[in-house]
């Protein structure tokens, strides 16, 4: 089951410095066990349905929009927007809420950011549930831009058709140049094209109707702009940073959930992380990348239900 009609009891903005203010919501049980939902993208923001994985009677659910994403201000800003600053923002938010130890729940880019946060602040993390592992490497970025063409050729061709032949080997960089263009029409066109492509390859079952419905919900110009900003900069993470620092995560219980047919984040990344973290639990699901694919959703809820009986002290 998933949890529905979860009441938000507080919302607001936190000034995190460098001209940024991040939006947050607190839902569920104010006296419950704190869980921080770390959204993907980068730049996607969070949605109300992202709260469905958490029992509102047990958990104090903290959701927030990262810099430039969702309702955070300034909208779609790339200035002072990098991984280290996002990690600092997470800590500032938890400090403001007087939370010393927290569960982290992160998917896709949210798994990357959760891992980097835990490496830097291992004593503040009680446990992690991670979905759609992405470690921030160039190979993983290439998996999105080139690998999916063999499974979703029609979606890939629609996206790649916008790229001149002279740029076919640098699709990522070309799209980034377009989404930061001074021309608003070009920014909108390529932002929508990128998000259409990514949404088209995200779920186990492809549906143009679902993709179009999702595009109506998201702020795709911010999402594409910020995501490509991070990808062209190798996510502002030193090469193999996460894998080289897994020793700092040894004492943190970690559940890894990854769609067997994920064409956005490689299943091999989940396996690589699991092999480094020998005490972690790895669950491959009959799913694509989306956390809303049925099998993945069930497993995520089950893993969080297990943590409901976990002692944070």
C-alpha positions in Angstrom: 0.0 0.0 0.0 1.0 3.6 -0.3 0.0 6.4 2.1 -2.4 9.1 0.8 -3.9 12.3 2.0 -0.9 13.2 4.1 -1.4 16.5 6.0 1.2 19.2 5.7 1.5 21.0 9.1 4.1 23.6 8.2 5.7 25.2 5.2 8.1 28.0 4.5 11.3 29.3 3.1 14.8 29.1 4.5 17.4 31.6 3.5 20.5 29.5 2.9 22.8 32.3 1.7 24.4 33.2 -1.6 21.1 34.8 -2.7 19.1 31.5 -2.4 16.0 30.7 -0.4 14.8 27.1 -0.4 11.2 26.0 0.0 10.3 23.3 2.5 7.2 21.4 3.9 6.7 19.4 7.0 4.1 16.7 6.9 2.9 13.7 8.9 3.6 13.4 12.6 5.4 16.4 14.1 6.7 14.1 16.8 7.6 11.3 14.5 10.9 9.9 13.2 12.4 12.5 10.8 12.9 11.5 7.2 14.3 13.8 4.6 13.1 13.3 1.1 15.9 14.3 -1.4 14.4 14.9 -4.8 16.0 14.1 -8.1 16.8 15.9 -11.3 18.9 17.9 -10.3 16.2 20.6 -10.5 13.1 18.5 -10.5 11.7 19.7 -7.2 9.3 17.6 -5.1 5.6 16.7 -5.5 2.9 15.9 -3.0 2.8 12.3 -4.3 6.5 11.9 -3.2 5.1 11.7 0.4 3.2 8.5 -0.4 6.1 6.3 0.7 6.0 7.3 4.3 3.5 6.3 7.1 2.3 9.7 8.3 1.6 8.3 11.8 5.2 7.3 12.2 7.3 9.7 10.2 7.9 13.4 10.4 8.2 14.0 6.6 10.6 16.7 5.4 10.4 17.7 1.8 12.3 20.6 0.2 13.1 22.0 -3.2 16.8 22.3 -3.9 18.4 25.6 -5.2 16.6 26.9 -8.2 14.1 24.1 -8.3 10.4 24.0 -7.6 9.3 26.9 -5.5 12.8 27.8 -4.3 14.1 31.2 -5.1 15.5 32.5 -7.4 13.8 30.3 -10.0 16.0 28.2 -12.2 19.1 30.0 -11.0 22.5 28.4 -11.7 24.5 30.9 -9.7 26.0 29.4 -6.6 24.4 26.1 -7.4 26.6 23.1 -6.9 26.7 19.8 -4.9 28.7 21.1 -1.9 26.2 24.0 -1.4 23.2 21.7 -1.7 24.7 19.5 1.0 25.2 22.6 3.2 21.6 23.5 2.6 20.4 20.1 3.8 22.4 20.5 7.0 21.1 24.1 7.5 17.5 22.9 7.1 17.9 20.1 9.6 19.7 22.4 12.0 16.9 24.9 11.8 14.4 22.1 12.6 16.6 21.0 15.5 17.1 17.5 14.0 20.3 15.8 15.0 19.7 12.5 13.2 17.6 11.7 10.2 16.6 9.0 7.7 17.5 9.9 4.1 15.3 8.9 1.2 16.8 9.8 -2.2 16.2 8.7 -5.7 18.2 9.2 -8.9 20.1 12.5 -8.3 18.6 12.3 -4.8 20.6 9.2 -4.2 23.8 11.0 -5.3 23.1 13.9 -3.0 22.1 11.6 -0.1 25.4 9.7 -0.4 27.5 12.8 -0.6 25.7 14.2 2.4 26.1 11.0 4.4 29.9 10.8 3.5 30.3 14.3 4.9 27.9 13.9 7.9 27.8 10.2 8.7 26.9 10.7 12.4 23.7 12.6 11.4 22.3 9.8 9.2 20.4 7.0 10.9 19.7 5.0 7.7 19.2 5.5 4.0 16.7 4.2 1.4 18.1 4.9 -2.0 16.5 4.4 -5.4 17.9 4.6 -9.0 21.5 4.9 -8.0 23.5 7.6 -9.8 27.2 8.1 -8.8 27.9 11.2 -10.9 30.2 9.7 -13.6 30.6 10.6 -17.2 29.8 7.0 -18.1 26.5 7.3 -16.4 25.7 10.5 -18.2 26.5 8.8 -21.5 24.2 6.0 -20.5 21.3 8.5 -20.5 22.2 10.3 -23.7 23.4 7.4 -25.9 22.6 4.0 -24.3 18.8 4.4 -24.2 18.6 4.7 -28.0 18.8 0.9 -28.3 15.6 0.5 -26.2 13.7 3.7 -26.9 14.8 4.5 -30.5 11.7 6.6 -31.3 12.2 8.8 -28.2 15.9 9.1 -28.8 15.5 10.0 -32.5 13.0 12.7 -31.6 15.4 14.2 -29.2 18.5 13.8 -31.4 16.8 15.2 -34.4 17.2 18.7 -32.8 21.0 18.2 -32.7 23.0 19.2 -35.8 25.2 16.4 -37.2 28.3 18.3 -36.2 27.2 18.0 -32.5 25.9 14.4 -32.5 28.9 13.3 -30.3 28.3 16.1 -27.8 24.6 16.0 -27.4 24.8 16.9 -23.7 26.9 20.0 -24.3 24.7 21.1 -27.2 21.5 20.8 -25.2 23.1 22.7 -22.3 24.1 25.6 -24.6 20.5 25.7 -25.9 18.8 25.7 -22.4 20.9 28.6 -21.2 20.4 30.6 -24.5 19.5 34.3 -24.2 16.5 33.5 -26.5 13.5 32.5 -24.4 11.9 30.5 -27.3 15.1 28.4 -27.7 15.3 27.8 -24.0 11.7 26.6 -23.8 11.9 24.5 -26.9 15.1 22.6 -25.8 14.0 22.3 -22.2 10.8 20.7 -23.1 12.5 18.4 -25.6 15.0 17.2 -23.0 12.3 16.6 -20.3 10.1 14.8 -22.9 13.0 12.5 -23.7 13.9 11.8 -20.1 10.3 11.2 -19.1 9.8 8.9 -22.2 12.6 6.6 -21.1 11.9 6.7 -17.3 9.0 4.2 -16.9 8.7 0.5 -17.6 5.8 1.2 -19.9 6.1 4.1 -22.2 3.0 6.3 -22.7 2.9 9.6 -24.7 -0.2 10.6 -22.7 1.6 10.1 -19.3 4.6 12.0 -20.6 2.4 15.0 -21.7 0.5 14.9 -18.4 3.7 15.0 -16.5 5.0 17.9 -18.5 2.0 19.9 -17.4 3.0 19.4 -13.8 6.7 20.1 -13.8 8.6 23.4 -14.3 10.6 21.8 -17.1 12.7 24.9 -17.9 14.2 24.9 -14.4 14.5 21.1 -14.4 16.3 20.8 -17.7 18.5 23.9 -17.1 19.7 22.8 -13.7 20.1 19.1 -14.6 22.3 19.8 -17.6 24.2 22.4 -15.6 25.2 19.6 -13.2 25.8 16.9 -15.9 28.2 19.1 -17.9 30.1 19.7 -14.7 30.4 16.1 -13.7 27.9 16.9 -10.9 30.6 19.0 -9.2 31.9 15.8 -7.6 35.5 14.5 -7.9 35.9 11.4 -10.0 34.8 8.3 -8.1 34.3 10.4 -4.9 31.4 8.3 -3.6 33.1 4.9 -4.2 36.4 6.1 -2.7 34.6 7.2 0.5 32.3 4.3 1.2 34.2 3.5 4.4 32.5 6.5 5.9 29.1 4.8 5.3 29.9 1.4 6.9 27.8 2.0 10.0 24.7 3.3 8.2 22.0 0.8 7.2 21.4 1.2 3.5 18.7 -0.3 1.3 19.2 0.1 -2.5 16.2 -0.2 -4.8 16.9 -0.1 -8.5 14.7 -0.9 -11.5 16.1 -3.8 -13.5 15.1 -2.0 -16.7 16.2 1.4 -15.7 17.5 3.3 -18.8 18.2 6.6 -17.0 20.4 5.3 -14.2 22.4 2.2 -14.9 21.6 -0.9 -12.8 25.3 -1.5 -12.8 25.8 1.5 -10.6 23.5 0.0 -8.0 25.5 -3.2 -8.1 28.8 -1.5 -7.9 27.7 0.5 -4.8 26.3 -2.6 -3.2 29.5 -4.6 -3.8 31.4 -1.8 -2.0 28.9 -1.6 0.8 28.8 -5.3 1.7 26.2 -4.8 4.5 23.8 -3.0 2.2 20.6 -4.6 0.8 20.1 -4.5 -2.9 16.7 -5.0 -4.5 16.2 -5.1 -8.2 12.6 -4.5 -9.2 10.5 -5.2 -12.3 10.6 -1.5 -13.2 12.3 1.3 -15.1 13.7 4.4 -13.5 10.5 5.9 -12.0 9.8 5.6 -8.3 6.1 5.3 -9.3 6.5 2.0 -11.2 4.5 -0.4 -9.2 7.2 -2.9 -8.2 9.6 -0.1 -7.1 6.9 1.8 -5.2 6.0 -1.3 -3.3 9.6 -2.0 -2.3 10.2 1.6 -1.3 7.2 1.6 1.0 8.2 -1.8 2.5 11.7 -0.5 3.2 10.4 2.6 4.9 7.9 0.6 6.9 10.8 -1.5 8.2 12.5 1.7 9.4 9.3 2.6 11.3 10.6 0.3 14.1 14.2 1.6 13.9 15.7 3.3 16.9 17.4 6.6 15.8 19.6 6.8 19.0 
